[in-house]
Amino acid sequence: MNKKGVNSPIIILSILLSIAVIIIIFMFYNSQSSNEKVEIIKTDSKKTQGDIEQSSVTDCGSSIYTLSAESIIENEENYNCFIDAARSCTKSKFSLTTNINWFGVEQTSTNYYEIKGMQSNSCLFYIKSESADLSYNDATVQSFLGNGMSQEEINQQEQELRNVLKTVEGKDGTCRYDSTNQLVELLNGWKQGDFSTEDFDNADCSGRYFEIEVSQ
């Protein structure tokens, strides 16, 4: 009887300890699960925020502008999309390929444009020259040959002009506009085929794109 009296508390204590261990394990497991859930939620939250930041840049796509006797803009709505974004300095991006045929010289260039939003009360306009090239058309080549130039001389002259044009290829820069109206005016001018060496006089521009040195 005495042995039973001694053993009963030990058995009860063992059962209680077992229950306590089970509870501790259960609590630990739930704690770990909760932490994992929090981490997952945080991770998903970061991904969501990243998606929001990425999608906040309006992609206006691209347009092809052919300048000739009758200027033609393919996907003009994409060009207008970028101009509309410029009015409010909304973050946006746009790519424009320009084909120019002047006096038998066919020039093709592709520029990437991006409006990076407002900074210190200025609208940031980013530009990068992605590609640039030119060539003589057949009529021009035949005209040169008729005037006594050799094919080798024509090729050399063509290459020299191409090298001058390619000095801008791959270069970029950023302009600060105190007024979005000035940027909109610039883009509308380009849309009408008005290109000038004074295009960026109304902006504070910096970068390799604006530091082009042409070798004589």
C-alpha positions in Angstrom: 0.0 0.0 0.0 2.8 2.4 1.0 4.6 1.6 -2.3 1.4 2.4 -4.2 1.1 5.6 -2.2 4.7 6.6 -3.2 4.4 5.6 -6.8 1.1 7.4 -7.5 2.5 11.0 -7.2 5.4 10.0 -9.4 3.1 8.6 -12.1 0.9 11.7 -11.9 4.0 13.9 -12.1 5.3 12.0 -15.0 2.0 12.4 -16.8 2.0 16.1 -16.0 5.5 16.5 -17.3 4.6 14.6 -20.5 1.6 16.9 -20.9 3.8 20.0 -20.3 6.4 18.8 -22.8 3.6 18.2 -25.4 2.3 21.7 -24.7 5.7 23.3 -25.0 6.4 21.4 -28.3 2.9 22.5 -29.6 3.5 26.1 -28.6 7.0 26.1 -30.1 5.7 24.6 -33.4 2.9 27.3 -33.6 5.4 30.0 -32.8 7.7 28.8 -35.7 4.7 28.5 -38.0 3.6 32.0 -37.1 7.1 33.4 -37.8 7.2 31.6 -41.1 3.8 33.0 -42.0 5.0 36.5 -41.0 8.1 36.1 -43.2 6.0 34.9 -46.1 3.6 37.8 -45.7 6.6 40.3 -45.5 8.2 38.7 -48.6 4.9 38.8 -50.5 4.5 42.4 -49.4 7.9 43.4 -50.7 7.1 41.6 -54.0 3.8 43.5 -54.2 5.5 46.8 -53.5 8.1 46.0 -56.2 5.4 45.2 -58.7 3.7 48.5 -57.8 6.9 50.5 -58.3 7.6 48.8 -61.6 4.1 49.2 -62.9 4.0 52.8 -61.9 6.2 53.6 -65.0 3.8 54.0 -68.0 5.1 52.1 -71.0 4.1 54.1 -74.1 5.7 51.6 -76.4 7.4 52.8 -79.6 6.9 54.7 -82.8 8.5 54.9 -86.2 8.9 58.4 -87.7 9.7 58.7 -91.4 10.7 62.2 -92.4 10.4 62.9 -96.1 8.2 65.0 -98.3 5.2 63.7 -96.4 6.1 62.9 -92.8 4.5 59.7 -91.5 4.3 58.5 -87.9 3.5 54.8 -87.3 1.8 54.2 -83.9 1.2 57.9 -83.4 -0.9 57.1 -80.3 2.3 55.9 -78.6 3.9 59.2 -79.3 0.9 61.0 -78.0 1.0 58.8 -74.9 4.4 60.1 -74.1 3.5 63.7 -74.7 0.5 63.4 -72.4 2.8 61.9 -69.7 5.1 64.9 -70.1 2.3 67.3 -69.4 2.2 66.1 -65.7 5.7 64.7 -65.6 4.3 61.2 -65.1 6.9 58.5 -65.1 6.9 56.9 -68.5 9.1 55.5 -71.2 9.1 55.5 -75.0 11.2 54.5 -77.9 11.4 56.4 -81.2 13.0 55.3 -84.5 13.5 58.1 -87.0 14.1 57.5 -90.7 15.3 60.6 -92.6 15.9 60.9 -96.3 17.7 64.1 -97.1 19.2 64.7 -100.5 19.8 61.0 -101.1 21.3 60.3 -97.6 19.1 57.8 -95.7 19.6 58.1 -91.9 18.1 55.8 -89.3 18.3 56.4 -85.5 16.6 54.9 -82.5 16.4 56.8 -79.2 15.1 55.7 -75.9 13.2 58.4 -73.8 12.1 58.3 -70.2 10.4 60.8 -68.0 11.7 60.1 -64.5 9.3 62.3 -62.6 9.7 65.4 -60.5 12.9 66.1 -58.5 13.5 69.4 -56.7 10.7 71.0 -58.6 12.2 70.0 -61.9 10.9 67.4 -64.4 13.6 64.9 -65.3 13.8 63.9 -69.0 16.2 61.1 -69.9 17.5 60.3 -73.4 19.7 57.6 -74.8 20.9 57.0 -78.3 20.5 53.2 -78.9 21.5 53.1 -82.6 22.4 55.4 -85.5 23.4 54.7 -89.1 23.2 56.1 -92.6 23.8 55.2 -96.2 23.6 56.6 -99.7 20.6 55.5 -101.8 21.1 54.2 -105.3 20.2 57.4 -107.0 22.9 59.3 -105.0 25.5 56.7 -105.8 24.8 56.9 -109.5 24.9 60.7 -109.4 28.3 60.7 -107.8 29.6 58.1 -110.3 28.2 60.3 -113.1 30.2 63.3 -111.7 33.5 61.4 -111.9 33.7 59.9 -108.4 34.9 56.3 -108.1 33.0 53.7 -106.1 35.9 53.6 -103.6 35.7 57.4 -103.0 31.9 57.2 -102.6 32.3 54.3 -100.0 35.0 56.3 -98.1 32.8 59.4 -98.0 29.8 57.4 -96.9 31.8 55.7 -94.1 33.2 59.1 -92.9 29.6 60.4 -92.5 28.6 57.2 -90.8 31.4 57.5 -88.3 30.4 61.1 -87.5 26.8 60.0 -86.8 27.8 57.1 -84.7 29.7 59.3 -82.2 26.3 59.7 -80.4 25.5 56.0 -80.4 25.2 54.5 -76.9 25.4 57.9 -75.2 22.9 59.2 -72.7 22.0 62.2 -70.7 19.3 63.8 -68.5 17.6 67.2 -68.8 15.9 69.2 -66.0 12.9 71.2 -67.0 11.5 73.9 -64.7 8.3 73.8 -66.7 6.7 70.8 -68.2 5.3 73.1 -70.9 8.8 73.5 -72.3 9.2 69.7 -72.5 5.8 69.3 -74.2 6.8 72.0 -76.6 10.0 70.2 -77.5 8.2 66.8 -78.0 5.5 68.5 -80.1 8.2 70.1 -82.2 9.9 66.8 -82.9 6.5 65.4 -83.8 6.3 68.0 -86.5 9.8 67.2 -87.7 11.4 70.3 -86.2 14.8 69.3 -85.0 17.4 72.0 -84.0 20.8 72.4 -82.3 18.8 74.7 -79.9 16.3 72.0 -78.8 17.7 71.8 -75.3 18.4 75.5 -74.7 15.4 75.7 -72.3 16.7 72.9 -70.1 19.6 72.1 -67.8 21.2 69.1 -69.4 24.1 66.9 -68.5 25.6 63.6 -69.6 27.7 62.1 -72.4 24.8 62.6 -74.9 25.4 66.4 -74.6 29.2 66.2 -74.7 29.6 64.9 -78.3 32.8 65.9 -80.0 33.0 65.5 -83.7 36.4 64.9 -85.1 37.3 67.1 -88.1 
